[in-house]
Amino acid sequence: MSGFNILKYKKDLNIKQKEGKNYIFDPLRHKYIVFQPEEMVRQLFIQYLLQELKIPEKHIAVERQITINRKSYRFDILIFNKSGKPEMIVECKSHKIPVNDGAAIQASIYNIALKAEYLCLTNGKNTFFYKIDFEQGTINKVKGYKQ
């Protein structure tokens, strides 16, 4: 998506090294997480949600487990609306992995249970937003998301 750059939040990330490993602070989980490329994308996107979209922390869930057909999954980020209903699922991938149909299918599986109106797929370099109309049974690419 042109004009969408979460790398500008890199300066806001809190990274530290301990015992030869790098860790990145997650402000929502209030702890340091082992630094992995996908985790960096997740943390950059969290900064975008907090700073750009001004979404309150209490409306964002990170790395939570859900069960669908007796199988466990973990979503990356879930944004809730003011009523507490899931509104957008964000699927994060490493910047080394292209955002493709596999990521879309993964987020769609989560949405079987969550019924979010928006899906977002990002690898930090490319970010795509989709709006789902459950009544019409359609999915359309949109320019962004506003709560």
DSSP file (Angstrom, degrees, kcal/mol; ACC not computed):
  #  RESIDUE AA STRUCTURE BP1 BP2  ACC     N-H-->O    O-->H-N    N-H-->O    O-->H-N    TCO  KAPPA ALPHA  PHI   PSI    X-CA   Y-CA   Z-CA
    1    1 A M    >         0   0    0      0, 0.0     3,-1.3     0, 0.0   126,-0.1   0.000 360.0 360.0 360.0 119.2    0.0    0.0    0.0
    2    2 A S  T 3   +     0   0    0      1,-0.2     3,-0.1   124,-0.1   124,-0.0  -0.367 360.0  21.9 -70.1 145.2    1.7    3.2   -1.1
    3    3 A G  T 3  S+     0   0    0      1,-0.2     2,-0.7    -2,-0.1    -1,-0.2   0.407  93.6 114.4  81.4  -2.9    2.1    6.0    1.5
    4    4 A F    <   +     0   0    0     -3,-1.3     2,-0.5   121,-0.1    -1,-0.2  -0.891  36.4 164.7-105.4 110.9    1.8    3.5    4.4
    5    5 A N    >   +     0   0    0     -2,-0.7     3,-0.7     1,-0.1   120,-0.1  -0.886  19.9 171.1-134.1 102.7    5.1    3.3    6.2
    6    6 A I  G >  S+     0   0    0    118,-0.6     3,-1.8    -2,-0.5    -1,-0.1   0.599  70.8  83.4 -84.0  -9.2    5.3    1.7    9.7
    7    7 A L  G >  S+     0   0    0    117,-0.3     3,-1.9     1,-0.3     4,-0.3   0.739  73.4  74.9 -64.8 -20.5    9.2    1.9    9.6
    8    8 A K  G <  S+     0   0    0     -3,-0.7     3,-0.4     1,-0.3    -1,-0.3   0.683  89.4  59.9 -64.8 -14.6    8.9    5.5   10.8
    9    9 A Y  G X  S+     0   0    0     -3,-1.8     3,-1.7     1,-0.2     4,-0.4   0.394  72.9 100.0 -91.6   2.9    8.1    4.1   14.2
   10   10 A K  G X  S+     0   0    0     -3,-1.9     3,-1.5     1,-0.3    -1,-0.2   0.860  76.2  59.6 -57.3 -36.5   11.4    2.2   14.4
   11   11 A K  G 3  S+     0   0    0     -3,-0.4    -1,-0.3    -4,-0.3    -2,-0.1   0.714 100.4  57.4 -64.5 -20.0   12.8    5.0   16.7
   12   12 A D  G <  S+     0   0    0     -3,-1.7    -1,-0.3    -4,-0.1     2,-0.2   0.489  83.1 105.2 -90.6  -4.4   10.0    4.3   19.2
   13   13 A L    <   -     0   0    0     -3,-1.5     2,-0.7    -4,-0.4    13,-0.1  -0.551  64.5-141.9 -79.8 142.9   10.9    0.6   19.7
   14   14 A N        +     0   0    0     11,-0.4    11,-2.7    -2,-0.2     2,-0.4  -0.892  28.2 174.0-107.4 103.8   12.6   -0.4   22.9
   15   15 A I  E     +A   24   0A   0     -2,-0.7     2,-0.3     9,-0.2     9,-0.2  -0.914   2.0 173.0-114.7 136.1   15.3   -3.0   22.1
   16   16 A K  E     -A   23   0A   0      7,-2.4     7,-3.1    -2,-0.4     2,-0.4  -0.937  24.5-130.8-136.8 161.8   17.7   -4.4   24.6
   17   17 A Q  E     +A   22   0A   0     -2,-0.3     2,-0.4     5,-0.2     5,-0.2  -0.941  24.4 173.5-115.8 137.0   20.3   -7.2   24.6
   18   18 A K  E >   -A   21   0A   0      3,-2.8     3,-2.0    -2,-0.4    -2,-0.0  -0.974  69.8 -12.9-144.3 126.2   20.6   -9.8   27.4
   19   19 A E  T 3  S-     0   0    0     -2,-0.4     3,-0.1     1,-0.3    -1,-0.1   0.867 129.0 -51.8  51.7  42.0   22.9  -12.8   27.5
   20   20 A G  T 3  S+     0   0    0      1,-0.2     2,-0.3     0, 0.0    -1,-0.3   0.466 117.6 106.6  79.1   2.1   23.7  -12.4   23.8
   21   21 A K  E <   -A   18   0A   0     -3,-2.0    -3,-2.8    13,-0.0     2,-0.4  -0.878  64.9-129.4-114.0 147.2   20.0  -12.2   22.7
   22   22 A N  E     -A   17   0A   0     -2,-0.3    13,-2.8    -5,-0.2     2,-0.3  -0.750  24.3-170.4 -92.8 141.7   18.0   -9.2   21.5
   23   23 A Y  E     -AB  16  34A   0     -7,-3.1    -7,-2.4    -2,-0.4     2,-0.4  -0.952  10.1-152.1-130.3 149.6   14.7   -8.5   23.0
   24   24 A I  E     -AB  15  33A   0      9,-2.9     9,-3.0    -2,-0.3     2,-0.4  -0.976  22.1-121.2-124.0 136.5   12.0   -6.0   22.0
   25   25 A F  E     - B   0  32A   0    -11,-2.7   -11,-0.4    -2,-0.4     7,-0.2  -0.606  15.3-153.8 -82.3 132.0    9.5   -4.5   24.5
   26   26 A D  E  >> - B   0  31A   0      5,-2.8     4,-1.3    -2,-0.4     5,-1.2  -0.918   1.3-162.1-102.5 111.4    5.8   -5.0   23.9
   27   27 A P  T  45S+     0   0    0      0, 0.0    -1,-0.1     0, 0.0     5,-0.1   0.690  89.1  50.2 -69.1 -17.1    3.9   -2.1   25.5
   28   28 A L  T  45S+     0   0    0      1,-0.1    34,-0.1     3,-0.1    32,-0.0   0.839 117.5  36.1 -88.8 -36.6    0.6   -4.0   25.4
   29   29 A R  T  45S-     0   0    0      2,-0.2    -1,-0.1    32,-0.1     3,-0.1   0.535 102.7-135.0 -90.4  -7.7    1.9   -7.2   27.1
   30   30 A H  T  <5 +     0   0    0     -4,-1.3     2,-0.3     1,-0.2    -5,-0.1   0.873  68.4  89.7  57.0  43.0    4.2   -5.1   29.3
   31   31 A K  E   <S-B   26   0A   0     -5,-1.2    -5,-2.8    -7,-0.1     2,-0.3  -0.989  80.7 -95.7-158.7 162.8    7.2   -7.4   28.8
   32   32 A Y  E     -B   25   0A   0     -2,-0.3     2,-0.3    -7,-0.2    -7,-0.2  -0.662  36.3-160.5 -83.4 139.2   10.3   -8.0   26.6
   33   33 A I  E     -B   24   0A   0     -9,-3.0    -9,-2.9    -2,-0.3     3,-0.0  -0.909  33.4 -91.8-118.8 144.0    9.8  -10.5   23.8
   34   34 A V  E     -B   23   0A   0     -2,-0.3     2,-0.5   -11,-0.2   -11,-0.3  -0.346  51.2-110.0 -55.6 130.6   12.6  -12.3   21.9
   35   35 A F        +     0   0    0    -13,-2.8   -13,-0.2     4,-0.1    -1,-0.1  -0.535  52.3 157.5 -71.7 117.4   13.5  -10.2   18.9
   36   36 A Q     >  -     0   0    0     -2,-0.5     4,-2.2     1,-0.1     3,-0.2  -0.940  53.5-109.8-131.8 154.2   12.4  -11.9   15.7
   37   37 A P  H  > S+     0   0    0      0, 0.0     4,-1.9     0, 0.0    58,-0.2   0.897 120.4  49.4 -54.1 -42.2   11.6  -10.3   12.3
   38   38 A E  H  > S+     0   0    0      1,-0.2     4,-2.4     2,-0.2     5,-0.1   0.883 108.8  53.2 -64.8 -36.7    7.9  -11.0   12.7
   39   39 A E  H  > S+     0   0    0      2,-0.2     4,-2.6     1,-0.2    -1,-0.2   0.877 106.0  53.4 -66.3 -36.3    7.9   -9.5   16.2
   40   40 A M  H  X S+     0   0    0     -4,-2.2     4,-2.5     2,-0.2    -1,-0.2   0.931 109.7  47.8 -63.0 -43.8    9.5   -6.3   14.9
   41   41 A V  H  X S+     0   0    0     -4,-1.9     4,-2.4     1,-0.2    -2,-0.2   0.923 111.9  50.7 -61.3 -43.6    6.7   -6.0   12.3
   42   42 A R  H  X S+     0   0    0     -4,-2.4     4,-2.2     1,-0.2    -2,-0.2   0.923 112.1  46.4 -59.7 -45.0    4.1   -6.6   15.1
   43   43 A Q  H  X S+     0   0    0     -4,-2.6     4,-1.9     2,-0.2    -1,-0.2   0.867 111.3  51.3 -69.4 -35.9    5.7   -4.0   17.3
   44   44 A L  H  X S+     0   0    0     -4,-2.5     4,-1.9     2,-0.2    -1,-0.2   0.913 111.3  48.4 -63.6 -41.9    5.9   -1.4   14.5
   45   45 A F  H  X S+     0   0    0     -4,-2.4     4,-2.5     2,-0.2    -2,-0.2   0.880 107.6  55.0 -67.7 -37.1    2.3   -2.0   13.7
   46   46 A I  H  X S+     0   0    0     -4,-2.2     4,-2.6     2,-0.2    -1,-0.2   0.913 107.2  50.8 -60.4 -41.9    1.3   -1.6   17.4
   47   47 A Q  H  X>S+     0   0    0     -4,-1.9     4,-3.2     1,-0.2     5,-0.6   0.899 108.7  51.9 -62.2 -39.7    3.1    1.8   17.4
   48   48 A Y  I  X>S+     0   0    0     -4,-1.9     5,-1.8     2,-0.2     4,-1.5   0.929 111.3  47.2 -60.2 -45.8    1.1    2.7   14.2
   49   49 A L  I  <5S+     0   0    0     -4,-2.5     6,-2.5     3,-0.2    -2,-0.2   0.916 119.0  39.7 -62.1 -43.9   -2.2    1.7   16.0
   50   50 A L  I  <5S+     0   0    0     -4,-2.6    -2,-0.2     4,-0.2    -1,-0.2   0.923 128.1  28.4 -73.2 -45.8   -1.3    3.6   19.2
   51   51 A Q  I  <5S+     0   0    0     -4,-3.2    -3,-0.2    -5,-0.2    -2,-0.2   0.917 129.7  30.7 -87.0 -46.5    0.3    6.7   17.7
   52   52 A E  I  <<S+     0   0    0     -4,-1.5    -3,-0.2    -5,-0.6    -4,-0.1   0.942 132.1  29.2 -81.5 -50.3   -1.4    7.2   14.3
   53   53 A L  S   <S-     0   0    0     -5,-1.8    94,-0.2     2,-0.1    -3,-0.2   0.600  93.7-138.1 -88.9 -11.5   -4.8    5.8   14.8
   54   54 A K        +     0   0    0     -6,-0.4    -4,-0.2     1,-0.2    -3,-0.1   0.855  36.7 171.4  58.1  37.8   -4.9    6.6   18.5
   55   55 A I        -     0   0    0     -6,-2.5    -1,-0.2     1,-0.1    -2,-0.1  -0.673  36.9-114.3 -78.7 127.5   -6.5    3.3   19.4
   56   56 A P    >   -     0   0    0      0, 0.0     3,-2.3     0, 0.0     4,-0.1  -0.316  18.6-121.5 -62.1 143.3   -6.6    2.8   23.2
   57   57 A E  G >  S+     0   0    0      1,-0.3     3,-2.0     2,-0.2    -2,-0.0   0.849 111.6  63.2 -52.5 -37.5   -4.4    0.0   24.5
   58   58 A K  G 3  S+     0   0    0      1,-0.3    -1,-0.3     3,-0.0    -3,-0.0   0.636  97.9  57.5 -67.4 -11.3   -7.5   -1.6   26.1
   59   59 A H  G <  S+     0   0    0     -3,-2.3    21,-3.1    20,-0.1     2,-0.4   0.288  96.5  77.0 -98.9   9.1   -8.9   -2.1   22.5
   60   60 A I  E <   -C   79   0B   0     -3,-2.0     2,-0.4    19,-0.2    19,-0.2  -0.978  56.6-171.5-126.0 129.0   -5.9   -4.1   21.3
   61   61 A A  E     -C   78   0B   0     17,-2.8    17,-2.5    -2,-0.4     2,-0.4  -0.931   9.4-158.2-115.8 143.7   -5.1   -7.7   22.0
   62   62 A V  E     -C   77   0B   0     -2,-0.4    15,-0.2    15,-0.2    14,-0.2  -0.975  61.9 -13.2-127.2 133.2   -1.8   -9.4   21.0
   63   63 A E  E    S+     0   0B   0     13,-2.2     2,-0.3    -2,-0.4    13,-0.2   0.903  80.9 163.7  49.9  56.5   -0.9  -13.0   20.5
   64   64 A R  E     -C   75   0B   0     11,-0.5    11,-1.9    -3,-0.1     2,-0.3  -0.801  35.9-119.1-105.9 149.3   -4.0  -14.5   22.1
   65   65 A Q  E     +C   74   0B   0     -2,-0.3     2,-0.3     9,-0.2     9,-0.2  -0.664  30.3 179.3 -88.2 139.0   -5.1  -18.1   21.6
   66   66 A I  E     -C   73   0B   0      7,-2.7     7,-2.8    -2,-0.3     2,-0.5  -0.945  20.0-135.1-131.4 156.7   -8.5  -18.9   20.0
   67   67 A T  E     +C   72   0B   0     -2,-0.3     2,-0.4     5,-0.2     5,-0.2  -0.957  20.2 177.7-118.1 129.6  -10.1  -22.3   19.3
   68   68 A I  E >  S-C   71   0B   0      3,-2.8     3,-1.6    -2,-0.5    -2,-0.0  -0.987  76.4 -14.2-131.1 120.7  -11.8  -23.2   16.0
   69   69 A N  T 3  S-     0   0    0     -2,-0.4    -1,-0.1     1,-0.3     3,-0.1   0.915 128.1 -55.4  51.3  47.5  -13.2  -26.6   15.5
   70   70 A R  T 3  S+     0   0    0      1,-0.2     2,-0.4    -3,-0.0    -1,-0.3   0.601 116.0 115.6  63.2  15.5  -11.2  -27.9   18.5
   71   71 A K  E <   -C   68   0B   0     -3,-1.6    -3,-2.8     2,-0.0     2,-0.3  -0.946  62.2-130.3-115.1 136.3   -7.9  -26.7   17.0
   72   72 A S  E     +C   67   0B   0     -2,-0.4     2,-0.3    -5,-0.2    -5,-0.2  -0.648  28.3 173.2 -89.5 139.7   -5.9  -23.9   18.7
   73   73 A Y  E     -C   66   0B   0     -7,-2.8    -7,-2.7    -2,-0.3     2,-0.4  -0.915  22.0-142.8-134.8 160.5   -4.6  -20.8   16.9
   74   74 A R  E     -C   65   0B   0     -2,-0.3    -9,-0.2    -9,-0.2     2,-0.2  -0.979  14.3-151.5-128.0 119.4   -2.9  -17.6   17.9
   75   75 A F  E     -C   64   0B   0    -11,-1.9   -11,-0.5    -2,-0.4   -12,-0.3  -0.521  11.4-137.8 -83.3 158.4   -3.7  -14.4   16.2
   76   76 A D  E    S-     0   0B   0     14,-0.5   -13,-2.2     1,-0.3     2,-0.4   0.970  78.9  -6.1 -77.7 -60.3   -1.1  -11.6   16.0
   77   77 A I  E     -CD  62  90B   0     13,-1.6    13,-2.9   -15,-0.2     2,-0.4  -0.999  58.5-171.2-140.7 139.8   -3.2   -8.5   16.7
   78   78 A L  E     -CD  61  89B   0    -17,-2.5   -17,-2.8    -2,-0.4     2,-0.5  -0.996   9.3-156.2-132.6 128.8   -6.9   -8.0   17.2
   79   79 A I  E     -CD  60  88B   0      9,-2.8     8,-3.6    -2,-0.4     9,-1.7  -0.890   9.4-155.6-105.1 132.6   -8.6   -4.6   17.5
   80   80 A F  E     - D   0  86B   0    -21,-3.1     2,-0.0    -2,-0.5    36,-0.0  -0.788  13.7-126.2-102.9 148.1  -11.9   -4.3   19.3
   81   81 A N    >   -     0   0    0      4,-2.7     3,-2.0    -2,-0.3    -1,-0.1  -0.219  43.0 -85.5 -80.2-178.3  -14.4   -1.6   18.8
   82   82 A K  T 3  S+     0   0    0      1,-0.3    -1,-0.1    65,-0.2    -2,-0.0   0.726 130.1  55.9 -63.8 -21.5  -15.8    0.6   21.6
   83   83 A S  T 3  S-     0   0    0      2,-0.1    -1,-0.3     3,-0.0    -3,-0.0   0.474 119.7-108.4 -88.2  -2.6  -18.5   -2.1   22.3
   84   84 A G  S <  S+     0   0    0     -3,-2.0    -2,-0.1     1,-0.3     3,-0.0   0.573  74.6 136.6  87.6   9.3  -15.8   -4.8   22.8
   85   85 A K        -     0   0    0      1,-0.1    -4,-2.7     2,-0.0    -1,-0.3  -0.722  66.3 -99.7 -89.9 138.8  -16.6   -6.6   19.5
   86   86 A P  E     +D   80   0B   0      0, 0.0    31,-0.3     0, 0.0    -6,-0.3  -0.349  48.0 168.3 -56.0 131.0  -13.7   -7.8   17.3
   87   87 A E  E     +     0   0B   0     -8,-3.6    31,-2.3     1,-0.3    30,-0.4   0.717  57.0  17.1-118.5 -36.0  -13.3   -5.2   14.5
   88   88 A M  E     -De  79 118B   0     -9,-1.7    -9,-2.8    29,-0.2     2,-0.5  -0.973  54.4-155.7-147.2 131.1   -9.9   -5.9   12.8
   89   89 A I  E     -De  78 119B   0     29,-2.0    31,-2.6    -2,-0.4     2,-0.5  -0.877  14.3-159.4 -97.9 132.3   -7.6   -8.9   12.7
   90   90 A V  E     -De  77 120B   0    -13,-2.9   -13,-1.6    -2,-0.5     2,-0.6  -0.966   2.4-163.9-115.3 121.5   -4.0   -8.0   11.8
   91   91 A E  E     - e   0 121B   0     29,-3.0    31,-2.4    -2,-0.5     2,-0.4  -0.922  11.8-160.9-105.0 117.2   -1.7  -10.8   10.5
   92   92 A C  E     - e   0 122B   0     -2,-0.6     2,-0.3    29,-0.2    31,-0.2  -0.800   9.9-178.2-102.8 139.2    2.0   -9.9   10.7
   93   93 A K        -     0   0    0     29,-2.3     6,-0.1    -2,-0.4   -52,-0.0  -0.900  37.9 -88.7-126.6 158.4    4.7  -11.6    8.7
   94   94 A S    >   -     0   0    0     -2,-0.3     3,-1.8     1,-0.1   -56,-0.1  -0.290  38.1-115.3 -59.3 151.1    8.5  -11.1    8.7
   95   95 A H  T 3  S+     0   0    0      1,-0.3    -1,-0.1   -58,-0.2    28,-0.1   0.675 117.8  61.7 -63.5 -14.8    9.7   -8.4    6.2
   96   96 A K  T 3  S+     0   0    0      2,-0.1    -1,-0.3     1,-0.0    -2,-0.0   0.583  93.6  73.9 -85.1 -11.5   11.4  -11.3    4.5
   97   97 A I  S <  S-     0   0    0     -3,-1.8    -4,-0.1    26,-0.1     2,-0.1  -0.899  83.7-126.6-108.2 125.1    8.1  -13.1    3.7
   98   98 A P        -     0   0    0      0, 0.0     2,-0.7     0, 0.0     5,-0.2  -0.382  24.9-112.9 -67.9 146.8    5.8  -11.7    1.0
   99   99 A V        +     0   0    0     22,-0.1     2,-0.2    -4,-0.1    24,-0.1  -0.718  60.7 150.8 -77.9 117.4    2.2  -11.0    2.0
  100  100 A N     >  -     0   0    0     -2,-0.7     4,-1.7    -3,-0.0     3,-0.5  -0.636  62.0 -70.4-138.3-169.6    0.3  -13.6    0.0
  101  101 A D  H  > S+     0   0    0      1,-0.2     4,-3.0     2,-0.2     5,-0.2   0.839 123.3  62.5 -59.9 -34.5   -2.7  -15.8   -0.2
  102  102 A G  H  > S+     0   0    0      1,-0.2     4,-2.3     2,-0.2    -1,-0.2   0.907 104.7  46.3 -59.4 -42.5   -1.4  -18.0    2.7
  103  103 A A  H  > S+     0   0    0     -3,-0.5     4,-2.4     2,-0.2    -1,-0.2   0.889 112.6  50.8 -65.8 -39.0   -1.5  -15.0    5.0
  104  104 A A  H  X S+     0   0    0     -4,-1.7     4,-2.2     2,-0.2    -2,-0.2   0.907 111.1  47.7 -65.3 -41.8   -5.0  -14.1    3.8
  105  105 A I  H  X S+     0   0    0     -4,-3.0     4,-2.3     2,-0.2    -2,-0.2   0.911 110.3  52.8 -65.2 -41.8   -6.2  -17.7    4.4
  106  106 A Q  H  X S+     0   0    0     -4,-2.3     4,-1.7    -5,-0.2    -2,-0.2   0.943 112.2  43.9 -58.8 -49.1   -4.6  -17.7    7.9
  107  107 A A  H  X S+     0   0    0     -4,-2.4     4,-1.7     1,-0.2    -1,-0.2   0.871 111.8  54.7 -64.3 -36.4   -6.4  -14.5    8.9
  108  108 A S  H  X S+     0   0    0     -4,-2.2     4,-0.6     2,-0.2    -1,-0.2   0.867 103.7  54.6 -66.3 -36.3   -9.6  -15.7    7.3
  109  109 A I  H >X S+     0   0    0     -4,-2.3     3,-1.2     1,-0.2     4,-0.6   0.934 108.2  49.3 -61.2 -45.4   -9.5  -18.9    9.4
  110  110 A Y  H >X S+     0   0    0     -4,-1.7     4,-2.1     1,-0.3     3,-1.0   0.873 105.0  59.9 -58.7 -36.1   -9.3  -16.7   12.6
  111  111 A N  H 3X S+     0   0    0     -4,-1.7     4,-1.7     1,-0.3    -1,-0.3   0.636  85.1  76.0 -74.0 -12.1  -12.2  -14.7   11.3
  112  112 A I  H << S+     0   0    0     -3,-1.2    -1,-0.3    -4,-0.6    -2,-0.2   0.920 112.8  25.8 -58.0 -41.9  -14.4  -17.8   11.3
  113  113 A A  H << S+     0   0    0     -3,-1.0    -2,-0.2    -4,-0.6    -1,-0.2   0.840 127.0  45.3 -89.2 -37.4  -14.6  -17.4   15.1
  114  114 A L  H  < S-     0   0    0     -4,-2.1    -3,-0.2     2,-0.0    -2,-0.1   0.815  78.9-154.9 -84.8 -31.0  -13.9  -13.7   15.5
  115  115 A K     <  +     0   0    0     -4,-1.7     2,-0.2    -5,-0.2    -4,-0.1   0.884  25.2 177.1  57.5  42.6  -16.2  -12.2   12.9
  116  116 A A        -     0   0    0      1,-0.1   -29,-0.2     2,-0.1    -1,-0.2  -0.492  32.8-138.7 -76.2 148.4  -14.1   -9.0   12.5
  117  117 A E  S    S+     0   0    0    -30,-0.4    15,-3.6   -31,-0.3     2,-0.3   0.721  84.5  44.3 -79.4 -22.7  -15.2   -6.5    9.9
  118  118 A Y  E     -eF  88 131B   0    -31,-2.3   -29,-2.0    13,-0.2     2,-0.4  -0.935  60.8-164.3-126.3 147.0  -11.7   -5.8    8.7
  119  119 A L  E     -eF  89 130B   0     11,-2.2    11,-2.7    -2,-0.3     2,-0.4  -0.974   8.1-168.0-122.1 143.4   -8.6   -7.9    7.9
  120  120 A C  E     -eF  90 129B   0    -31,-2.6   -29,-3.0    -2,-0.4     2,-0.4  -1.000   3.1-168.9-131.9 133.5   -5.1   -6.4    7.7
  121  121 A L  E     +eF  91 128B   0      7,-2.5     7,-2.8    -2,-0.4     2,-0.3  -0.985  18.3 165.3-120.3 129.4   -2.1   -8.3    6.3
  122  122 A T  E     +eF  92 127B   0    -31,-2.4   -29,-2.3    -2,-0.4     5,-0.2  -1.000  35.5 176.3-147.0 146.3    1.4   -6.8    6.7
  123  123 A N        -     0   0    0      3,-1.7     2,-0.3    -2,-0.3     4,-0.1   0.093  66.5-102.9-123.7  16.6    5.1   -7.6    6.5
  124  124 A G  S    S+     0   0    0      2,-0.4  -118,-0.6     1,-0.1  -117,-0.3  -0.145 119.4  57.1  89.3 -38.5    6.1   -4.0    7.3
  125  125 A K  S    S+     0   0    0      1,-0.3     2,-0.4    -2,-0.3    -1,-0.1   0.836 114.8  30.9 -89.0 -39.1    6.9   -3.3    3.6
  126  126 A N        -     0   0    0      2,-0.0    -3,-1.7  -121,-0.0    -2,-0.4  -0.982  67.4-178.9-125.2 130.4    3.5   -4.1    2.2
  127  127 A T  E     -F  122   0B   0     -2,-0.4     2,-0.4    -5,-0.2    -5,-0.2  -0.996   2.5-173.1-132.2 131.9    0.3   -3.6    4.1
  128  128 A F  E     -F  121   0B   0     -7,-2.8    -7,-2.5    -2,-0.4     2,-0.4  -0.981   6.1-160.0-128.2 137.0   -3.2   -4.5    2.8
  129  129 A F  E     -FG 120 142B   0     13,-0.7    13,-2.4    -2,-0.4     2,-0.4  -0.921   7.8-171.1-115.4 140.8   -6.6   -3.8    4.4
  130  130 A Y  E     -FG 119 141B   0    -11,-2.7   -11,-2.2    -2,-0.4     2,-0.5  -0.989  12.3-149.1-132.2 140.8   -9.8   -5.6    3.5
  131  131 A K  E     -FG 118 140B   0      9,-3.1     9,-2.5    -2,-0.4     2,-0.5  -0.934  14.4-151.0-110.2 131.3  -13.4   -4.8    4.6
  132  132 A I  E     - G   0 139B   0    -15,-3.6     2,-0.7    -2,-0.5     7,-0.2  -0.872   7.5-162.4-105.8 129.0  -15.8   -7.7    5.0
  133  133 A D  E  >> - G   0 138B   0      5,-2.9     4,-1.9    -2,-0.5     5,-1.7  -0.900   6.3-173.9-107.8 101.5  -19.5   -7.4    4.4
  134  134 A F  T  45S+     0   0    0     -2,-0.7    -1,-0.2     1,-0.2     5,-0.0   0.838  82.3  52.9 -66.8 -33.5  -21.0  -10.4    6.1
  135  135 A E  T  45S+     0   0    0      1,-0.2    -1,-0.2    -3,-0.1    -2,-0.0   0.917 118.7  34.3 -68.6 -42.4  -24.5   -9.7    4.8
  136  136 A Q  T  45S-     0   0    0      2,-0.1    -2,-0.2     0, 0.0    -1,-0.2   0.668 104.4-128.6 -85.0 -17.9  -23.4   -9.4    1.2
  137  137 A G  T  <5 +     0   0    0     -4,-1.9     2,-0.3     1,-0.3    -3,-0.2   0.859  62.5 133.2  72.2  35.5  -20.7  -12.0    1.4
  138  138 A T  E   < -G  133   0B   0     -5,-1.7    -5,-2.9     2,-0.0     2,-0.4  -0.852  44.6-159.0-121.9 155.8  -18.1   -9.8   -0.1
  139  139 A I  E     -G  132   0B   0     -2,-0.3     2,-0.4    -7,-0.2    -7,-0.2  -0.996  17.2-175.8-130.2 125.7  -14.5   -8.8    0.7
  140  140 A N  E     -G  131   0B   0     -9,-2.5    -9,-3.1    -2,-0.4     2,-0.3  -0.972  27.9-119.3-127.2 138.4  -13.1   -5.6   -0.7
  141  141 A K  E     -G  130   0B   0     -2,-0.4     2,-0.3   -11,-0.2   -11,-0.3  -0.550  37.2-171.4 -69.6 134.0   -9.6   -4.1   -0.5
  142  142 A V  E     -G  129   0B   0    -13,-2.4   -13,-0.7    -2,-0.3     3,-0.1  -0.835  32.7-115.7-125.6 165.2   -9.8   -0.7    1.2
  143  143 A K  S    S-     0   0    0     -2,-0.3     2,-0.3     1,-0.1   -13,-0.0   0.746  81.1 -43.1 -74.5 -23.8   -7.2    2.1    1.7
  144  144 A G        -     0   0    0      2,-0.0     2,-0.4   -16,-0.0    -1,-0.1  -0.944  59.7 -85.8-178.1-164.2   -7.0    1.8    5.4
  145  145 A Y        -     0   0    0     -2,-0.3     2,-0.4    -3,-0.1   -57,-0.0  -0.994  25.1-179.9-136.4 137.1   -8.8    1.5    8.7
  146  146 A K              0   0    0     -2,-0.4    -2,-0.0     1,-0.0   -93,-0.0  -0.994 360.0 360.0-135.3 131.4  -10.3    4.0   11.1
  147  147 A Q              0   0    0     -2,-0.4   -65,-0.2   -94,-0.2    -1,-0.0   0.480 360.0 360.0 -80.4 360.0  -12.0    3.0   14.3
